[in-house]
Amino acid sequence: MRFFYHSFRYYRRIGKKGRKEREVHMEEEAFWIKQVLAGNKQAYGHIINKYKNPLYATILRMTKNPQDAQDLVQEAFIKIYNQLGKYDQKGAFSSWLYRVAVNHCMDEFRKKSSQIKQAEINEASAVNTKHPEVILLKKEKNRQVEKLISTLPEDERIIILLRYANELPYEEIAETTGMPLSMVRNKLHRAKKKMRETVKKQGGYYNELSNGG
């Protein structure tokens, strides 16, 4: 019995220490954020130094390309700096920062995906000029899928894009977003169900994201 009592006291001390450290980190972050918003650009260096390595690791998992990851991290920090005034300080700053960065990556992936699709369509149209209706249908289908994805809540939209645009496995999506694996699966299922129901209401046939899990 004494063993369990001492173990409980030990873990309670550890828990208190962890909470205290988190509070100190939050106070430091709040100070540097306030400094940046007051016009002290050098203060932003403290935020960059704290998050650049974990953010790079996150984006590298998404891109699988070190150079692309470096470029996206730099772009993300510029976007975070420009949007810092929108952070309401109600939630964790780290969650807000990662959300801005991941959203930026998703925007870039969408642009790149659209460019690739357009190149494929152009190539197909050059070969298949006898059937222009096929090209038009393909363009329209791409637009419909992008429109469907844009109607989803932010967290579901990110998961859909990570899964299908980046072809990340569930485990890596969980690591990238910081969500439990079960939550990733549930949100992905929910997002696909919403998209399927939307298409059915519009009298269409849903099969774009049915395959691949």
N, C-alpha and C positions, 0 to 999 in steps of 0.2 A: 504493500500500500504506500509506504514511504517513497519507494522508487517512482511510482506514478505521480505522487505529489510533487517531488523534485523535478521530474520531467516536465510536468505541466508548468511549473514556475519558470523553468529554463526556456521553454518554447514561448511563454508569454513575454519574457524579457526580449527574446529574439524578435518577436512580432512587434513589440513596442519600439525596438531599435529600428526595424525596417520602416515603420510608419514615420518615425522621427526623421530618418534620412529622406524619405519621400517628401515630407513637409519642407525640409531644407531645400531640396531640389526645386520644388514648386515655387518657393520664395525667391530663389535665385533666378529662375526663369521669369517670374513676374517682374523682377527688378530689371533684367536685361530687355524684356519686351517694352517696359515703360521707357527705358532709355532710348531704344530704337524709335519708338513712336514720338519721342520728344525731339528727334532729329539727330541723335548720336549714331551715325552710321557704323562707327567702329564697334559699337556694342553688339552689332549683329554677328560679328566674328565669333563671339562666345557661343551663340546659338548654332552657328555653322560647325564649330569645332566639336560641339557636343553630339550633334546628330549626323554629321557627314558620313561616318563609317557605317553605322547601322542602316542609314538610308541608302547608301550605296549597295550594301548587302541585299537589301530588300529589292531594289530596282534591278540588280544583277540577276536575281532569281527570275525576274519577269522577262528580262531581255535575252539572257544567256550570252550576252556580248559585253565584255568589259568596257570597250570604247563607247558604245551606245549608252551604257549605264553611267559612265562619267559625264557624258554630255547631258543626259537627262537629269542627273543630280544637280549640275550647275544651273540648268534651266529651272528646275523645281525650286531651288533656293531663291532665285530671282522672283519667281511667282509668289513664294511664301512671304518674301520681304514686301512685295507690293500689296499683298492681301492681309498683312499683319493686323491692320486696323479692324478687320472683320472678325478677328478672334474675340469671342465674348467672355473668355476666361471662366466659363461655367464648367466646361469639361476639361479633361487633361490636354495640355498643350501638345504633347507628343501625338495624341490621337488626331488632333486637328492638323498638325504638320504632315503626318503620314497621309491623311485623307487628301490634302491639297496636292501632295507629291504624286500619289497614285492616280488621282484624277488627271493630272497633267500627263502622266505616262499613257493613260488610256486615250486621251485626246490625240496624242502623237501616234499611238498604234492605229487608231481609227483613220487618221489621215494617211498613214502609210498603207493601211489595208485598202483604202479607197483608191489610192494611186495604183496599187498592184492590180486591183480589180479592173480599173479603167484601162490599164495597159493590156490586160488579158482580153477585155472586150474589144479594144482597138485592133489587137492582133487577130481575134476571131472575125471581126468585121471585114478585115482585109482579105481573109481567106474565104469568108462565107457571105459575100455580097449578094448572093442570090436569095438569102433568107434574112432580111433585115428585121423581121418581126421577132426572130429568136434573140437578136441583140437587144432589142427594146424590152423584151420580157425579162432578160437577165438584169438589165439596169433597174427596171422597176422592182424586181424581187430584192435586189440589194438595198434599194431605198426603203422598202417596206420593213426589212429586218432592222435596219438602223433606226427607223422611226419607232418600231416596237421596243427596242432596247432603251431608247431615250425616255420612254414613258415609265420605266421602272424606277423604284427608289434607288438612291445613290449606292447603298451597300449591295443591293442585288445586281445593279448594273455593273458594278466593278467585278463581282464574282462571275457573272456571265461572260464578260470580256476577257478576264483572266483565263477562264476555262476554254473558251472557244476561239478567241482571237490569238491568245498566247499559248493555248494548248497545255496549260499547267495542270499537273495532277492535283487532286484534292488536298493532299498533304502540303504542297507548296503554296496553294492558295491560302490555306490556314496560316502558314508561316508569314506570308506576305501581308495578309490583312490583320493578323493578330487574333483571328476568331478561332474558337474551338472547331475541330474537324466536323463534329456533328452539326454545328450551326452552319458551316459552309454547305454541307449537303442539303440541309433543310431549306436554306435560302435559295440555293440553286434550283431545287425542286419547285419551290414556291414561284420563283421568277419564270420558269418554263411553263408552269401551269397558267400563270397570268397571261403570258404571251399566247398560249394555245387558246385560252378562252376569248381573248381579244380578237384573234383571227377568226374564230368560229362565229362570233357575233357579227363580224363583217362579211360573213359568207364565204370565207376563204378556206384553204386547206393548209394546216400547219405541219411542216416537216423539217424546217431549217435546222432546228437544234435538237431534234428528237434522238438523233444518233450520237454516239460518243459518250453517253452517260451524264 
